[in-house]
Amino acid sequence: MLEQFFKLSENKTTVRTEVVAGITTFVAMAYIIFLNPAVLALTGMPSQGVFLATILTAVTGTLITGLFANLPYALAPSLGMQAMFTYTIVFGLGFTWQQALGMVFLVGLVDVIITLTKVRSMIVKGIPDQLKHGIAAGIGLFIAYIGLNNAGFLNFNISSSSILKVNDVAYHGQKVHDSVTSVVSGSGTTPMITLFNTPAVLLALIGLIVLILLVIKKVPGAFIISVIITTIIGIPMGVTNTHIGGFAAFGTTFKDFGMIFGQALGSQGLWSMFDTPAHILIVILTVFSMGLSGLFDAIGTFIGTGISTGIFSEADQKEFYEGKGFKSKMDRGLVADTFATMFAGIFGTSNTTTFIEASAGIKAGGRTGLTSVVISIGFLISIVFAPFVNVIPSAATAPILVMVGIMMMNEFTQIDWNDIEIAIPAFFTAAFMAFSYSISYGIAAGFIFYILVKSLRRKYHEISPVLWVITALFLINFVVLALNSK
């Protein structure tokens, strides 16, 4: 039965090989069940609930990939998108986590539509490859920067003359009588390295060194192993929370999950975001940016791991770029990815992506959806780790963000830095993405400068209609934001 359904012989694999591949991939990416709750909980979401939402999303998306697309890939909440969810949408744009979940659902819905139509092909073809690499590299820089910050490695020196707002009120040197909840400063803010003299920062440094050692030695499951080791080391240092809830934690997990499940479609979620024209435009552009990043991420993973191994044939690739519907494996893989994001919003977590860690299972011989089924089973079993969610300190998860960011830096090598027409937009894409804490603004900056440079060189024919439309929307958004800030 497995032979016929997954076409094992046709793909030159066996049940044993697929099982080993599935276990290999699961171990390589299991860290996400602890990292995702740690990041999203910063928005006020209950971490135990996010833990279960992460698992259910991974199980659902990965099963669709395996059973519908017959591909050996795993889906789970994306590191880049969890960062955008927390630091851009909630902290930066001021939306609630319920509204952010509504955006996640909307991204999935829109992506399903464009994936099943020619719009997807228009977008893929309309955006230059060099800009796509700039976006991927920028996301890596963004993730690494957040990791360094979460680890406590960075401090910021703020000059009093540069303070613009305190508690969202314009600051002109007046006394602040209430407790300070937020400070917005200008260019007088200087980043500086921290003093490594606190237990949490020292533990994060130890965790980073442990992770680097494991990665350099190519130890399978390096990420999850580093989390476990760092958490244990943190016990005598007083950083690790040693209170384990036991069986009571399972009750808390399901109770907290009930608090976030379906909030994306509730009155505080999707339907509360369109109260003003300005909000509508911001939502549209944010949803577009999230969808665009997810699309390129998935396609990049497919191309990077599936072509050299024969998972995607030349005919399959041609069908993807030129055909309609979802006849090719790539098409079906993207359909799985988009539906998984819809479920992610409903379950209560950030957008999914096709994890590059699947390459570990593919190297172990995984070629069919049976690998994905095994990965799904692994995630389902991991629910037993619910009591340990709040035990893991941020010092144990922050190094993962740094390392993933480092691994994504190879995208910079795909950019021709000798070509100034490419170097300028690629630089601003990555720089604005990382230092403005916004994937959306990074994409906007890249598109704007690409059109500017090409227009100055009178190379209008190299600018696709898709790029003109998207860039115009970004510019309108910046104008609306500027006017509303007065």
N, C-alpha and C positions, 0 to 999 in steps of 0.2 A: 504493500500500500504506500509506504513512504517512498519507495523507488519510483512508482508511477506518478505520485502527486508532485514530488519535487524534481523529478527527472534527473536522478542522481547519476545514472550511467552516462546520460547525454552530456552532463556537466563534468564528467570524469572525477567523481568523488564517491565516498561511501558514507554510511550512517556514522561509523566510528569517527571518521575525519571531521564530519560536520559537528558532532557532539564536542569533540576536542576544540574545534574552532570557536564554537559558541561559548564554551567555558572560558577560553582565552580572552575573547572580546569582553565578556562580562567582568572578569577580574580587572581588565585594563581600565574600565570606565565606571566601576562600582563607586568610585569616590564621589560621583555626582549626587548620590542619595544623601550625602552629608553636606556637600558644598552648597547645593541649591537652597536648602532650608536656611543655611547660615547667611546667605546673601539676601534672599527675599524677606527674611524675618526683620531686616533693618527697616522695612516699610511699615511694620506693624502687624504683618501677617503672622499667625501662630506657626512656629517652626515645625511642631509635630504634624500639623495639618499639611504643610508644604511637603514634608517628608513623604507622606502617603500619596499626595497628589503627584509628586515626582515619580514615584514607583508606578502608579497606575498609568500615568502618561507614557512612561517608557515601555511598559508592557503592551499597552494598546497600540502605540505607534510602531513598535518593533514587530508585533504580530501581524499588523497590516502589511508591513514591508515583506515579511516572510511568506505569508499566505497569499497575498494578492499579487505582489511583484516578483516573488520567488528570488529575492536577493538576500545576500548574507550581511546585511547592514543593521545597525542598531540606532534607534531614535530615542532621544531624551532631551530635557531642557538644555538649551544652548548657553554656553558661558558668556558669549557676547550679548545675547538677548537678556540674560538674567541681569547683567550689568546695566544694559539700557533700561530695562524695566525699573530697576531700583534707583540708579543714579541720574538717569535722564528724565524718564517719564514722571516718577514720583518726586524725587528730590529737586530736579531741575525745572520741570514744567509745572509742578505743583498739583498733579492729578493724584487722586486717592488710589490705593492698591486695587480697589474694586473696579475703578475706571480703567486702570492699567490692564486688568484681566479682560475687560470688555474689548480693549484694543487688541489683545492677543487673539481672542475669538474672531474679531473682525479681520485680522491679518490672515488667519486660516481660511475664512470664508472667501475673501478676495483672492487669495492664492489658489484656491480650488478652481475658481472661475477662470483666472488667467492661465492656469496650468492646462485646462481642458480646451483652450482656444488659442488662436494665433497670437494673442497679446503676449503670451509668454515668450514666444519666438521673437517677436518684435523687440521686446525688452532685452533679451539675451544678445541679439544682434546689434541693437542700437547703442549699447554702451561699450566703449572700447575696452579691449582686454587689459590694457595697461591701467585703466581706472579701476577695473575689477580687482586687480592685484593690489592697487593702492588702498581700496576699501578693506580687503582682507588683512593687509599689513597694519592698517590703522586700527582695526578691531583688536589685533594682537597687542599693539602698543597700549591701547585703552585698557585691555584686560590686565596687562603687566603693571601698569600705573596704579590701577585699583588694588592689585595684589600687594604692591609695595606700601601703599597707603594703609591697607587693612592690617598689614604686618606691623605697622607702627614705625616703619623705617624713615618716614618723612615727617618733618615738622614745618610749620609755615610761620614766618615772622611777618606780622602785620603792622605797618606803620599807622599811627593814629590818624594821620592826615589823609590816608587812603581809604578809610572806612566810609562806605557809601550809605549803608543801611544797617540798622540794628533792630532785630525783631520785626523785619519787613517795614520799618519806618525810616524815612530819610534822616541821616545823621549829620548834624551840624555842630558837633561838639557839646551838645546838651547832656545833662546827667541822665543816666538810665536807671530808673528806680526799680523796674521789674527785673527778674532774673533773665539773663541773656540766653535766648533760644536759637538765634541765628545771627550771623554777621556776614554782610556782603562788602567786599573790599575791592579796590581797584588795583592799578599796576604797582602799588607800593608793597604788595604781598610777595615775599621772597621764600621760595622753597629751600629747605636745608635738611641735612641728614640729622637723624635723631641721636641722642646720647644713648648708647646701649647699656643702660643702667637700671632697667626695670625687668622683672621676671617675664612679662608677656612678650616684650620685644626680644629678649634673649632667647625665649623659647621659639619664636618665629624664625630667628636666625638659625638656630639649631635645626629646625624643621626644614628650612631651605637647603642647608648643607646636606642633611640626610637625603632629601629628595634629589639633589644634584648628583650625589654619590650613586644612588639607585638607578637614576636615568643613564648616567655615564656607563655604569656596569651592565645596562640593558636588562635589569631585573624585571621579570614579568609582574605586572600589577604594582609597579613602582609607586604610583600615586596613592593607592589605598594603603599600601604598606607604610608609606611615610606618614600618613594620617594616624595610623595606629601607633607607630613608634613615637611620634611627637606627642600624642595624647598621653601615653604612658610616662614619658619623660616629664610632662607637665604636672604630674601628680605630686612628686616631692617639691616641685617649685611653687606649688600653690596656685597654679593657673588653671588646671583641669578641674572641672566640676565633678567631684567623685560621687555625687548623689545619683544613683541609678534607680529609676522608678519601678523597675520590675514589671509585674503583670499589670499594675495600675497604669503604666505608660501606654499600654495598648488601648485602654479605655480613653485616655486623654488624646491619643492620636486620632481615633475615629471621631471623637467629639470635636476636636479642632478641625478635622477635615470637613465636618458638617458645617462649620462656620464659613468656609471658603468655597465649598462646592456650589456651583451655579451662580455665584455672585456676579460673574461676568455678564449674565443676562438679566440680572435683577435691577431694581429701581435705582440702586446706587452705582450700578455698573455701566453697561453699554448705553442705556437710555438717559443717563445723566450728563453725558459729555457734550451734547449738541445744544447747549443753552444759549450760546452767542455765536455770531458769524466767525469771530476770531477763533473761538474754540474749535469750530467745525474745520477750519483750514488747518489748524495745528494737528488735530486728530488725523485728518487725511494724509498730511505729510509724514507724520510719525508712523502711521500704519504702512504707508508706502515704503519708508526707510527700513522698517523691520522686515517687511516682505521681501524687499530687494536684497537685503543682507542674507536672509535665510535662503533665498533662491540661489545666490552665488555660492553660498557655503555648501549647499547640497550638491550642486553641479560640480563644484571644485573637488569635493570628496569623491564623487562618482568617477570623474575623469582621472583623478590622481591615483585611484586604486583599482578601478574597474577595467580600464582599457588594456594596460600592460598584462593583466592576468587573464584576459579573455572573457571576463564577465559580461562586458558590453562589446558586441561585435561591431564591425564597420557599418553593417546594414542597420544595426540598432541605433548607432549614432546618427546616421543619415536620416532615419525615420524621426528621431527626436527633433532635429533642427528643421526638417522640411515637412514632416507629416502633420496630421491633425489628430485630435483625441489623445488616447493614451495606449497606443499599440506597442510602443517600444518599452523595453525594461526601464530605461531612464524615465520615460513618461510615468510609468506605474510607480517607480520609486519616488518621484516628486509628488504624485497624488497621495501616496502614503504619508509623506512628510507634511503636506498641507492639511490633511485630515487630522494628523497627530497634533498639529498646532491648534486646530479648532477644539479638540478634546482637552488640550492643555489649558486653554482658557476656561473651559467648563469645570475641569477638575480643580483648578486653582494654582496654576504655575505659569512660568514664562514660556515663550516660544520654543518649539523643539528644533532640532537640527539632526542631520545624519552625522553621527560621531566619527571623526577620523580614527578613533581608537579601533574601529572595525577593521582597520588595516592589519591589526595584530592577528585577528581571527582569519583574515584572508590569507595572510602569510602562512598560517597554520593549515591552510588547505580548504577553508570554507568557500563554497561556490554557490550554494543555494539557500532558499528560505528556511531550510531545516536549521541552519546555523542561527538564524534570527529567533526561531521558536525556542531553541535552547537558551539563548540570551534572555528571552522573556521569562522563562521559567526561573532563571537565576534572579531576576529582579523581583519576581513574585515571592520567592523564598526569603528575600532580603527584608521583608516586612518584620521578621523576627528581631531585627536590629533597632526597632523603634525605641526601646529603653535607652539607647546610647546616643540619640540625636542631640540632646542638650548637654551631653558630656563632652563632645568634641569642641575644643576651644578654637577661636578664629585664627590663633597662631598656627594651628595645624592645617587649616584649609587655605590660608592666604598664600603660602608658597606654591600651591598648585596653580593659582592664577598667574603668578609670576612665570612659572615654567611653561605653561600653555602659551603665554604671550611670547616668550622666547622662541618657542617652536614655530610660531606663526611669522616670525621675522624673515623666514626664507622667502616670503612673498615679495620682499623688497628686491631680491635678486632677479625677479622676473620683470622689473621695471628698467627701461633704458634711460639711465640718469644722464647720459650724454646728449639725449634729445631734450632740449629745453622745453619743447612743446608738451612733452610728457612729464618731465621732472617737476614743473611748476604745479600743475593740478594734482599730481600724485603726492607731492610734499604737503600741500595744504589739506588734502583729504586726510592723511594720517595725523598731521599736527592738530588740526581742529577737532578731530575725532577724540584724540587722547586728552588734550589740554582744555577742551571745553566740556569734557565729560558727556559727549553726545555723539552717537553714531550718525544721527540725522544731520547735524550741522557739519560733520566731516564730509558726508556725501554731498551736501549742498555746496560746500566750499570747493570741492573737487570739480563738480559739474560747472559751477560758475566760472572758475578760472580756466577750465578746459575750453568753454565757449569763448571766453575773452581772448585767450591766446590764439585760438584758431581763427577768430574773427580778425584780429590784428594782422594775421598772416594771410588774410583773405582766402582761407581754406574752408569756406562755408559748406562745400560739398561733403566734408568729413564730419559734419555735425548732423546727426540723425534727428528727424522730427520728434522722436521720443525724448531725446535729450533737451530739445528746445522747450517742450511742454513742461517737463519735470522741473527744469531750471526756472522757468517763469513762475511756477507755483512756489518754489522755494523763495524767490525774490519777493513775491507778494506776501509770503509769510513773515519775512524779516521786516517789511514795511509795516504790516499790521502790528507786530510785536513792538516796534519802535513807537508807533502812535499810541498804543494802549499803555505804554510805560509812562506817558506824560501825565 
